[in-house]
Amino acid sequence: MAAVFGDLFQLLDRDATGRSQYSINNELLANKVFGIGPDQANDFPVFLPSNLTIIGTVNTNDQNVFVMDTAFKRRFLWKYVSTNIDLAHFTNNAKIEIATNYSIDWAVFYQSLNHFIVADLGLAEDKQIGPYFINFQDEGKVDENGQPVLVNRKQATELVRDKLLQYLWEDVAKVAQNTFVDKKLFDDQKISCFADLYDKFGHEQVFSKEFVDELGIKVAKVKKEADFEHAEN
């Protein structure tokens, strides 16, 4: 991190007022900020003022959070944003077809997948995916209420095939296989290579029985919650 930030790395430490706790003497920065020459640089220390806030985001799915320099991480407050969403207000919930005559909401699919990755395959949370891992909006179109118009089921299924399957094959299924867990994400009786998975997805059931059962549990739970909310209203 110090190689990226250079002298600015030292400025990330703030005092009680929010100003850099340790200023730096840097001729180049002093010249740019204060417009002075190199002989005056030491008289114009550079610091981050209290009204400058640095906000950044990082996706744990990119798998770069855990190897970040601790010296860098401790200079920031870290707020965790869950992958769980409020289904009632989720606008990226396209229908996908994981097998012939087996369609399912994206929200149900990705949340079941996330649970399976951690609870059944025993992998870390950074292998999970977020609700917007795939954007199903149809070229920025909106309806009369200003809500996004989503692609149709066939297009949504193709997006999952082209954007998600290789990640699941390389970074989830293979990694889980190397940890010698009993459960599998894909049906190894049908799927022996990525080409099989790619060609059969959307037409044949490519997922393992354990994961299909997980989907069934999630579908039933969502339906029960929806029926309960409808009864209350």
C-alpha positions as CSV (number, residue, x, y, z in Angstrom):
1,M,0.0,0.0,0.0
2,A,2.9,2.4,0.8
3,A,4.2,1.8,-2.7
4,V,0.9,2.9,-4.2
5,F,0.3,5.9,-1.9
6,G,3.9,7.0,-1.3
7,D,4.2,9.8,1.2
8,L,0.4,10.2,1.3
9,F,0.2,6.9,3.2
10,Q,1.5,8.7,6.4
11,L,-1.3,11.3,6.0
12,L,-4.1,8.7,6.5
13,D,-3.6,8.8,10.3
14,R,-5.9,11.5,11.6
15,D,-6.0,13.3,14.9
16,A,-9.2,14.1,17.0
17,T,-10.1,17.0,14.7
18,G,-9.8,14.9,11.5
19,R,-6.6,16.5,10.3
20,S,-3.5,14.4,9.4
21,Q,-1.8,13.6,12.6
22,Y,1.6,13.5,10.9
23,S,2.4,16.1,8.2
24,I,5.0,15.4,5.5
25,N,7.5,17.5,3.7
26,N,7.2,16.8,0.0
27,E,8.6,19.3,-2.6
28,L,6.4,18.1,-5.5
29,L,3.2,18.2,-3.5
30,A,4.1,21.5,-1.8
31,N,4.7,23.1,-5.1
32,K,1.3,21.9,-6.5
33,V,-0.7,22.8,-3.4
34,F,1.0,26.0,-2.2
35,G,2.8,27.1,-5.4
36,I,6.1,27.5,-3.7
37,G,9.7,26.5,-4.7
38,P,11.7,23.6,-3.5
39,D,13.7,25.8,-1.1
40,Q,10.5,26.6,0.8
41,A,9.0,23.1,0.9
42,N,10.0,22.4,4.5
43,D,8.1,25.6,5.6
44,F,4.9,24.3,4.0
45,P,4.1,20.8,5.4
46,V,1.5,18.9,3.5
47,F,-1.5,17.3,5.4
48,L,-5.1,16.1,4.8
49,P,-7.5,18.7,6.2
50,S,-10.4,17.7,8.5
51,N,-13.0,18.4,5.8
52,L,-11.6,15.8,3.4
53,T,-13.2,12.4,3.8
54,I,-12.0,9.3,1.9
55,I,-14.7,6.8,1.1
56,G,-14.0,3.6,-0.9
57,T,-15.7,0.3,-1.7
58,V,-14.3,-3.1,-2.2
59,N,-16.1,-6.3,-3.2
60,T,-15.1,-9.4,-1.2
61,N,-15.9,-11.4,-4.3
62,D,-12.8,-9.9,-5.9
63,Q,-10.8,-11.9,-3.3
64,N,-8.4,-9.0,-2.5
65,V,-9.7,-7.9,0.9
66,F,-8.1,-10.5,3.2
67,V,-4.6,-9.9,1.8
68,M,-4.7,-6.1,2.2
69,D,-2.0,-4.7,4.3
70,T,-3.2,-4.5,7.9
71,A,-1.4,-1.1,8.3
72,F,-3.7,0.2,5.6
73,K,-6.9,-1.4,6.8
74,R,-6.5,-0.1,10.4
75,R,-6.6,3.5,9.1
76,F,-10.2,3.1,7.9
77,L,-13.5,2.2,9.5
78,W,-14.9,-0.9,7.7
79,K,-18.6,-1.3,7.3
80,Y,-19.9,-4.6,6.1
81,V,-22.7,-4.6,3.5
82,S,-24.6,-7.8,3.4
83,T,-25.6,-9.6,0.1
84,N,-29.1,-10.1,1.5
85,I,-31.8,-7.8,0.0
86,D,-35.3,-6.8,0.6
87,L,-37.3,-8.8,-2.0
88,A,-40.1,-6.3,-1.9
89,H,-37.9,-3.5,-3.3
90,F,-35.4,-5.6,-5.4
91,T,-35.5,-4.5,-9.0
92,N,-32.9,-6.8,-10.5
93,N,-34.9,-10.0,-9.9
94,A,-35.1,-11.6,-13.4
95,K,-36.5,-15.1,-14.0
96,I,-33.8,-17.6,-15.0
97,E,-34.2,-21.2,-16.3
98,I,-31.7,-23.5,-14.8
99,A,-33.2,-26.5,-16.6
100,T,-36.1,-27.1,-19.0
101,N,-39.4,-26.3,-17.2
102,Y,-37.4,-25.3,-14.1
103,S,-37.4,-21.5,-13.8
104,I,-36.6,-19.6,-10.7
105,D,-36.1,-16.0,-9.5
106,W,-32.6,-14.7,-9.6
107,A,-32.9,-13.6,-5.9
108,V,-33.8,-17.1,-4.8
109,F,-31.0,-18.6,-6.9
110,Y,-28.2,-16.4,-5.8
111,Q,-29.1,-16.5,-2.1
112,S,-29.4,-20.3,-2.2
113,L,-26.1,-20.4,-3.9
114,N,-24.5,-18.2,-1.3
115,H,-25.8,-20.4,1.6
116,F,-24.6,-23.5,-0.2
117,I,-21.1,-22.1,-0.8
118,V,-20.6,-21.4,2.9
119,A,-22.7,-24.0,4.7
120,D,-22.4,-27.0,2.5
121,L,-19.1,-26.5,0.6
122,G,-17.3,-24.9,3.6
123,L,-15.8,-22.1,1.6
124,A,-15.2,-18.5,2.8
125,E,-17.7,-15.7,2.3
126,D,-15.5,-14.1,-0.3
127,K,-16.7,-16.9,-2.7
128,Q,-20.3,-15.7,-2.4
129,I,-21.9,-13.4,-5.0
130,G,-23.9,-10.2,-4.7
131,P,-27.4,-9.4,-6.0
132,Y,-26.0,-7.3,-8.8
133,F,-23.2,-9.7,-9.8
134,I,-25.3,-9.7,-13.0
135,N,-27.3,-6.7,-14.2
136,F,-30.5,-7.9,-15.8
137,Q,-31.7,-4.5,-16.9
138,D,-32.7,-4.3,-20.6
139,E,-30.4,-1.6,-22.0
140,G,-31.5,1.0,-19.4
141,K,-35.2,0.8,-20.3
142,V,-37.7,1.8,-17.7
143,D,-41.5,1.3,-17.4
144,E,-44.2,3.9,-16.9
145,N,-43.4,3.9,-13.2
146,G,-39.7,4.5,-13.7
147,Q,-38.8,0.9,-12.8
148,P,-36.1,-1.0,-14.7
149,V,-37.4,-3.3,-17.5
150,L,-35.6,-6.6,-17.2
151,V,-34.5,-8.9,-20.0
152,N,-36.7,-11.9,-20.8
153,R,-36.2,-15.4,-19.3
154,K,-34.1,-16.6,-22.3
155,Q,-31.8,-13.6,-22.2
156,A,-31.5,-13.8,-18.4
157,T,-30.5,-17.5,-18.6
158,E,-27.9,-16.7,-21.2
159,L,-26.5,-13.9,-19.0
160,V,-26.1,-16.4,-16.1
161,R,-24.5,-18.9,-18.4
162,D,-22.0,-16.4,-19.9
163,K,-21.2,-14.4,-16.8
164,L,-21.5,-16.7,-13.8
165,L,-20.9,-20.3,-14.8
166,Q,-17.1,-20.1,-15.3
167,Y,-16.7,-18.4,-11.9
168,L,-18.7,-21.2,-10.2
169,W,-16.7,-23.8,-12.1
170,E,-13.2,-22.4,-11.5
171,D,-13.5,-20.5,-8.2
172,V,-16.2,-22.4,-6.3
173,A,-16.6,-26.0,-7.5
174,K,-12.9,-26.7,-8.1
175,V,-11.8,-25.1,-4.9
176,A,-14.4,-27.0,-2.9
177,Q,-13.2,-30.2,-4.6
178,N,-9.6,-29.6,-3.4
179,T,-10.9,-29.3,0.2
180,F,-12.3,-32.8,-0.1
181,V,-15.8,-31.9,1.0
182,D,-18.5,-34.5,0.5
183,K,-21.0,-32.3,-1.2
184,K,-20.7,-30.9,-4.7
185,L,-22.3,-28.0,-6.5
186,F,-22.7,-29.8,-9.9
187,D,-23.9,-33.2,-10.8
188,D,-20.6,-35.1,-11.5
189,Q,-22.6,-37.9,-13.3
190,K,-23.5,-35.4,-16.0
191,I,-20.8,-32.8,-15.8
192,S,-17.2,-33.7,-16.3
193,C,-15.8,-30.5,-17.8
194,F,-16.8,-26.9,-18.3
195,A,-17.9,-27.6,-21.9
196,D,-20.6,-30.0,-20.5
197,L,-21.7,-27.4,-18.0
198,Y,-21.9,-24.6,-20.6
199,D,-23.8,-26.7,-23.2
200,K,-26.3,-28.2,-20.8
201,F,-27.1,-25.3,-18.6
202,G,-30.7,-24.1,-19.1
203,H,-31.6,-27.4,-20.8
204,E,-30.6,-30.2,-18.4
205,Q,-30.3,-30.2,-14.6
206,V,-26.6,-29.6,-14.1
207,F,-26.6,-29.0,-10.4
208,S,-26.2,-31.6,-7.7
209,K,-29.2,-33.0,-5.8
210,E,-27.9,-31.3,-2.6
211,F,-28.1,-27.9,-4.3
212,V,-31.4,-28.5,-5.9
213,D,-32.8,-29.4,-2.5
214,E,-31.4,-26.1,-1.2
215,L,-33.2,-24.3,-4.0
216,G,-36.5,-26.1,-3.1
217,I,-36.1,-25.1,0.6
218,K,-35.5,-21.4,-0.3
219,V,-38.5,-21.3,-2.8
220,A,-40.8,-22.7,-0.1
221,K,-39.5,-20.2,2.4
222,V,-40.0,-17.3,0.1
223,K,-43.5,-18.4,-0.8
224,K,-44.4,-18.8,2.9
225,E,-43.2,-15.3,3.7
226,A,-45.1,-13.9,0.7
227,D,-48.3,-15.7,1.8
228,F,-47.9,-14.4,5.3
229,E,-47.4,-10.8,4.2
230,H,-50.4,-11.1,1.9
231,A,-52.5,-12.4,4.7
232,E,-51.5,-9.5,7.0
233,N,-52.4,-7.0,4.3
